[in-house]
Amino acid sequence: MYDLHTHTIFSDGVLVPAESVRRAKASGYKGLAITDHADASNYLMLVENLLLFKESYNKNSDDFKVIIGVEFTHILPKEMEELVFGARKVGADIIIVHGETIVEPVERYTNRAAIECNVDILAHPGLITDEDSQLAAKNGVFLEITTRKGHCYTNAHVAIQAKSFGVNLVVNNDFHTPSDFLSKDMIKKIMSGAGLSKHEIEKIFDNNKRLFLNKLEDKNDKEEA
């Protein structure tokens, strides 16, 4: 398994990156993306420090790898393009945007702005519209099925939208604390509860793996060039 959406003490998680990685590995994961909450005030610091951790860890680990990025959270839609470009420019492997979850007052049109900027993952996109779902499919933006309390309330809607419009899905824990890393069996049950078939569930796990490895290999290729 590969989790593409996690948080550490660099935002509102409770663990340093090293412990987050260790607990993920002990829980049966093969790779982790650290994607702390970000806005204009901190994304440069986040990427800079997490790249140091990634370089040190990956150099010394053969059986578990890390990629790093940000989850832009509660930013204004008009800021989106500049911030996404900035994070990519300074070396973020993966860009996630905190979507329009129904349990937080996320700015309207955040989903659309993120999709238009071709972010990698739109996290917990809430009651995403038909139009935004179609655009996500066209732009290759992954929608997230989440195991996180509250955000998961709209998993079934997200699954229906993805199947209706051909959007690729990923599944993430949105890890903040040690108890957030769920077993593969429990994650399967959550996705089944959202109306996804066994075949669709396996495809989603494969999407996580492919996206993670593509990001890891793409960055390695650029560093060697």
N, C-alpha and C positions, 0 to 999 in steps of 0.2 A: 504493500500500500504506500501511497504517496499523498501527504497532506500539503495542499498549496496555499493555506490560509491560516497563519498562526501568529501569536503575539507574545512578546517577552516584556521584561521590565523597561524596555525602551519606549513602551507605550503603557497599556493597562494590563499587561500580563504580570504574573507573579514570579517568573523564573528568568534567570539569565539565559542567554542563548544556549550555552553548553548543557545546562540541565534540561532545557526543552528538548534538545536533540537526543540526549541520553534517554529520557523518558519515552520519546517517540520510538527510538530503536528498541527499547525493552518491551514496547507494546506491539512490536511486529512490523513497524514501518520500515521502508527502505530508503526514504528520502523525505526532506522537509523543506518547505519554503517559509522563511521568516518574513512576515509582511506586516510590520507594525503600523499603527494608525499614524497618518501623516497629513500635513497641510503645508501651507507656504512657510510656516515658522520652523519646521523641523526636518523636512525631507532630506535636505543636504546632510545634516548630521546623522540621520538614520542610515542612509546609504553608505556614507563614509565609514561609520563604525561597524556596520554589519558586513561590509566587504572585508574588513580586517579579520573578523571572525570566520567568515566563509573561507578565506584564503588559508588561514591557519588550520582549520578543521579538515577541509578537503585534502590538504597536503598530507595529512597524517591518518586519514581514514580511507580504507579500501572498500568497505562493505556498507557504508552509509554516506550519503552526500547531502549537501545543503546548497540551496540557492536563496537569494535574498531579493527583497523588493519592498514595496510599500502598499498600504491600503489607504488611498485618499478618502478621507472621512469627513462628511458634512461640509465639504468645500462648496463654493458657489459654482454653478454650472459654467458661468463665464470664465472662471479660473481654470477650468479643466484642461484645456489644450496646452496652456503654458506650463502647468505643473506636470502633466504627463510627459511632455517633451523634456522638461528639466530633469525629471527622475531618470528617464532613459539615458539622457546625455551623460549623467554622472555615474552610470554603471548599474542601475537596478536591473536585475534579471527579469523580473515579473512585476506587472502593474495590475493591482486590484483596485476597484472602486467600491465603496460602501453604498450599496444600492438602496432603493426606496422601500426598505423594510416597513411593515405596518406598525411596528412597536417603537419607532423613533421618529422625530419630526424632521426627516430628511427633506432637503429642498426639492421642490417639484422640478422636474426635468433633469434631475441628476442622472437617471438611467439613460436618457437620450444623449446627454452630453458625453457620458462615458463611452457609449457605443460608437458615437460619431468620432471619438478620438482613438478608436481601435484598441482599447485596453485589452488585457489578456482575459480577465475574469470580471464579470459584474456580480458581486457578492449579494446574496439574499435580496433579489430585486423586487420583492413584494408582489403586488398585483400588476406586474409588468403588462403593458398594453400590447395589442396585436401589432401595431405599427413598430414599436420598439423591438418586439420579438423578431419580426421580419428583418429589421435592420441588423440585429445581432447575427442572424443567420448569414446575411449578405457579407458582413464585415468580419466574420470569423471570431466573434466574441463569445466566450463560453459563459453560460449562465450557471449559477451555483445552486445545488441542492445542499442544504446545511443541516447539521445535527444540533446547532446551537438553539437553546431555549428561546422562545419568542420569535426569532427570525425564521424558525422552521414552520411557523403556522401557515405559510403560503407555499410550502414545498409542492403540494399537489397542483396548485395553479401553475407554478413554474414548470413542472413536469408536463402538464397539458400543453402549455404554450410551446415548449420545446418540441414536443411530438407533432404539434399542429403545423409548425413553421420550419422544422428542420434545424433547430438550434442545437449545438453540442452542449452537453452538460458535464460538469465536474461535481464531485462531492467533497466537502471539507468540514472539519470540526470547528473551525473558528476558535482554535485553542487559546485559552487564557490561563487555565489552571490545570494541575495534573489530572484531575478527574475528567477533563474535557476530551482526552484521547479515548475514543471508543473502539471496541473490538470490531473486526470486520463483520462478524455475525450481527452485531447490533446495528451497524451502519446499513447492512443489507435489509434488516427489518424496517428501518426508518424509510429507506427508499421504496421498499415494497408497500409500506403504508401510504406513500405518495402516489401509488398507482403504477409503479414501474415494474415491468416484467423481469424475470431472471436474466433474459438476454440483454435487456436494456441496462440492467444493473451492472452486468459484467462489462458492457461497453463503456459505462461511465468510469469504472475503475481503470479501464484501459486508457481512457481519455486523460485521467490524472497522470498515469505513468508516462504516456507519450508527451504530454505537455511538459512535465518535469524534465524528462531526459532531453527533449528538444532544447529547452532553455539552458540546461547544463552543458550540452554539447556545443550549442551555438556560441556560448560565452567562451568555452575552451578554444574553439576554432578562432575566434577573434583575438584571443590573447596570444595564440601561437603565430598569427599572421604578422 
